[in-house]
Amino acid sequence: MEPITLAVAGLAGMLLLIALHVPIGIAMAIAGVVGFGFLGGWGPAITLVATEPVSVFASVELAVIPLFLMMGSFAAVSGLSSDIYRIAYALVGHRRGGLALATIGGCAGFGAVCGSSIATAATMGRVALPEMLKRGYSPTLASGSIAAGGTLGMLIPPSLVMVIYAYLAEQFVIAMFVAALVPGLIAVLAHMITIMILVRRRPDIGPAGDRMSWNERLAVLRQSWGVLFLLFAVIGGIYGGVFTVTEAASLGAGLAFLFAIIRGKLTLDSFWMALREIASNTAMIYLIIAGASIFSYFITATKMPDALVASVMALELRPLMVIFVLFVVFLILGSVFDTIAAMVITMPFVYPLVLDLGYNPIWWGIILVMVIEVGMITPPIGMNVFVLFGVAKHIPLKTIFTGILPFFYADVIRIWIVILFPGLALWLPNLLGYSLK
């Protein structure tokens, strides 16, 4: 069998296994081993089962994954996520649509702590949704702002998806974090502007709350000093060059654990629940990366990425048209697959193509994360929508999907702004002297 035909067969086999509900990491590993067995012999293929997972498990760069997951889990246990929301509400809650604006700010803050979109949507659904409904907010605006705000979890650094992308693309992870700052700020502003437009057109969907005095706001900040300290220690330490990313993640996990103890929130049940959550998520992510490494080794050996690049170049499409096609493909993938899975499955094919078109890998990483994240609220699936529905079953799915549509349109616009003006992502890393490969 020709190598390219074998690669196509391997890809089809992997997708078939995923459709049969085989875990994605295992499906990729099976397709990679069997495909490489036909290509290069069964002895070397079986060896891949040992060598590729060992390189993944031994990677220092990936050690931040369980540490950031630990920080996010213990932050949720200690109530730091609620503190973020209280701070945001104290600052903007008195405005029309203020609770929805506070929700977006809370999602951005909690996303910086936990780095997970699904966890952000689920947590803010428990914290913010009851408050908005109690104060007369439209279920459409309330659910839409939470589902859409949850997508900020993977874009606001530090982000687990960016860590994995940097590992697979052999890029400097801090350069990725720095590059995400301006697009992340644009995303937050885009969501807030969307809310302000909606409540201006229909004031009844987001009534204004009570205005806090500055003394009350300062009191909230004093009471919520823990989460501010955690964010400053972790994010400030990374960008200030005080810590490496792994050291900052270790510090963040330790601080979140201490806050949970000091606040008396860490019971034996919550402790074991957090550990189970950390262990299961870590195992899932490592399994996906290990499977992706095996599958990527096989696909690279078939020379299919080179053939794909040559085929696309032969079509003589403008680079921007190719990016548009990839944009649509990743929106669909993001609505079907987990963020990490959608990225690692396509990495062997898409990454060489983007580089050959002359685009910067750091810029593409930011675009990729943004597009897949928007896929998580894209109808008809949208994982964040179903996560929120699981938290608030009294709100129909149709209501949530209706609520996310204005945010979806805003997301498409702000992503294309970053696509058309790459300097928005690359300006700050260049300014700070990070070497962009």
Stockholm file with secondary structure:
# STOCKHOLM 1.0

chainA/1-437         MEPITLAVAGLAGMLLLIALHVPIGIAMAIAGVVGFGFLGGWGPAITLVATEPVSVFASVELAVIPLFLMMGSFAAVSGLSSDIYRIAYALVGHRRGGLALATIGGCAGFGAVCGSSIATAATMGRVALPEMLKRGYSPTLASGSIAAGGTLGMLIPPSLVMVIYAYLAEQFVIAMFVAALVPGLIAVLAHMITIMILVRRRPDIGPAGDRMSWNERLAVLRQSWGVLFLLFAVIGGIYGGVFTVTEAASLGAGLAFLFAIIRGKLTLDSFWMALREIASNTAMIYLIIAGASIFSYFITATKMPDALVASVMALELRPLMVIFVLFVVFLILGSVFDTIAAMVITMPFVYPLVLDLGYNPIWWGIILVMVIEVGMITPPIGMNVFVLFGVAKHIPLKTIFTGILPFFYADVIRIWIVILFPGLALWLPNLLGYSLK
#=GR chainA/1-437 SS CCHHHHHHHHHHHHHHHHHTTCCHHHHHHHHHHHHHHHHHCHHHHHHHHHHHHHHHHTCSGGGHHHHHHHHHHHHHHHTHHHHHHHHHHHHHTTSTTHHHHHHHHHHHHHHHHHCCHHHHHHHHHHHTHHHHHHTTCCHHHHHHHHHHHHGGGGTSSSCHHHHHHHHHHTCCHHHHHHHHHHHHHHHHHHHHHHHHHHHHHCGGGSCCCCCCCHHHHHHHHHHTHHHHHHHIIIIIHHHTTSSCHHHHHHHHHHHHHHHHHHTTCCCHHHHHHHHHHHHHHHHHHHHHHHHHHHHHHHHHHTTHHHHHHHHHHHTTCCHHHHHHHHHHHHHHHHHHSCHHHHHHHHHHHHHHHHHHTTCCHHHHHHHHHHHHHHHTTCTTCCHHHHHHHHHCTTSCHHHHHHHHHHHHHHHHHHHHHHHHCTHHHHHHHHHTTCCCC
#=GC SS_cons         CCHHHHHHHHHHHHHHHHHTTCCHHHHHHHHHHHHHHHHHCHHHHHHHHHHHHHHHHTCSGGGHHHHHHHHHHHHHHHTHHHHHHHHHHHHHTTSTTHHHHHHHHHHHHHHHHHCCHHHHHHHHHHHTHHHHHHTTCCHHHHHHHHHHHHGGGGTSSSCHHHHHHHHHHTCCHHHHHHHHHHHHHHHHHHHHHHHHHHHHHCGGGSCCCCCCCHHHHHHHHHHTHHHHHHHIIIIIHHHTTSSCHHHHHHHHHHHHHHHHHHTTCCCHHHHHHHHHHHHHHHHHHHHHHHHHHHHHHHHHHTTHHHHHHHHHHHTTCCHHHHHHHHHHHHHHHHHHSCHHHHHHHHHHHHHHHHHHTTCCHHHHHHHHHHHHHHHTTCTTCCHHHHHHHHHCTTSCHHHHHHHHHHHHHHHHHHHHHHHHCTHHHHHHHHHTTCCCC
//
